[in-house]
Amino acid sequence: MRLTWRKNVPDGVVLQRGERVLAVGGETVATDAALYLPGTDEATRLPWERVEQATWQDGVLAVREVGGRRHTVPLAEPGSVPEAVRERVTATVVSSTHVTLPAGGVRIVGRRPPRADGELRWSFVFDRGLDPADPGLLAQAEQALEEIRRQTGL
């Protein structure tokens, strides 16, 4: 992937030390460590391992964080931002398993920050119609996660 010079980084985006810019599209910046989304005063920094899903359609980048918060960013000139986002999000996924529970299912995803020294973080994505705050479902998902960890050594 081609690196973009820092001089192309929009005002309001403050990169962390050592971050490499991969793509710039308008006010949106993709680095090797995070996605910077435009904000009112300064950009929102979203580390790649916190991105649950990202889609690019009809000139709009839609990003959903682990935990459900959503961001929608129109990109008139996207550059290679959509490709960089897809590659970076995919690169963080270490494990992704769908497990059937008595009431439905859950996708259990383990993500690691791009830098290898980061801790593996697990998230649950419950099937549509299931309440992610239901203590019984959470307990079942935690039990399934423990089984995945035992089987994979993660």
N, C-alpha and C positions, 0 to 999 in steps of 0.2 A: 504494500500500500504506500502510495506517495505521501510524504510528509509536507504539510503546509507551513510556510514561514509564520512566525509569531506576529509579524507586522500585520497580517491579515486578521488577527483576532480583534473582534469588536470591543469598543469601550464597554466597561461593566463586567467583562469576563476577566477574572483574576485567576490565572493558572497556578496550581500548586507547583512547588519546586520539583523539577525533573519531569514534568508532564510534557508529552510530545503531542503536538497538534496533528491530527490525521485528516480532518476535513472541516470546512467552514461553509455554512449556508445561511446567508443573511446574518442574523444575530445568534444563530445556533452553532455551537462548536463541539466537535467530537475529538477527544484526546485518547491516548492509550489507556487512561485511567477512568474517565468520566465523560458524561454528556452534560454540556452547559446549555440550559434552556433560557430564553430571554425572560427577564423579570422587569419589574417597574423601575428599580434603581440599579440592581446588579443581577447577574445571571444566577439561576438556580443550578447548583452543582449536584448531579445525580450520578454517583458511582455505578459502574456497569453492573455490578452484582446486585444492585437494588432495582434494576429494570426487569420486571416480570415479563413484559411483552411490549413490542414496538411494531407499528405498522405504518406503511407509507402508501397513501392512496389519494389520488386527485389533488396533489400538491400539498397535502397535509400530513405531517408526522404526528402520530398519536402514540403516546407513551404511557404505559401503566406501571406504576411502581409496585414492588412487593408490599402488600398491605392495602392495595387498591387505589391509592391516589392517582389521578389521571392528569395528563398534560396534553394539550392539543396545540400544535405550532404550525401555522401555514408557512411554507417555504417557497417564495416566488422564485428564488434561485437556489435550489438545494445543493448544487455542487455534488460532491460524493458523500454527503451526510447520510442519506438512506443506506448506502452500501456499508459505510463505516459502522453505523448503528447495528445493522444486522450481523456483521462479522464480530463486533465486540460483545454483543449480548450472547451470541452463540458460544463464543470462546469462554464465557464465565460458567457455563453449565457443565458440572461434573457428573451429575446424576439426575435423571428425570424418570420417575416411575409412576404409573397410574395404578392405584390400589382400589379394589372394590370393597366398600364398607357395607354393613347391613342396610343403611338408608340411602346409599348411592355410592359415590366415589370421590377420590381425592388424588390430585397429582402432587407428588412429593418431589420437590426440586432442591438439589444441593448446588449452590453457586460459590465460586471462589473469586476473589478480586483478581484482576489481571496480573498483579505482581504475585509471584509464587509464594511469598511469605504470609499471605493473608489467610485468615481462618475461614473454613468452610461454613457457610450459612445455609440453613434449611428453611424452606417455606412450603406452605400448604395452599393449594389452589383447589377449593372444593367445587364439585360439579354444580351446575346451575340449579338453583332451587334449594340448595342446602345452606343452612345458617352457619357461617364460619365462627360465630360466637357461641354456638351450642357446646357446653362443656362435655357432653357425651361424645359428640363427633370429634372434638379436639382430643379427647382421651384415646379414641380409636385411631386417629391419625398419628398421635404420638407413639402408640404401640406399633403401628405399621412402620413408622420411621425407625424405631429401635430394631425391628427385624431387618430392614434394609441396611442399616449400619452394621449389624452383625454379619449379614451375608456378604457385604462389600468391603468391610474393614474401613469404611470411611468415618 
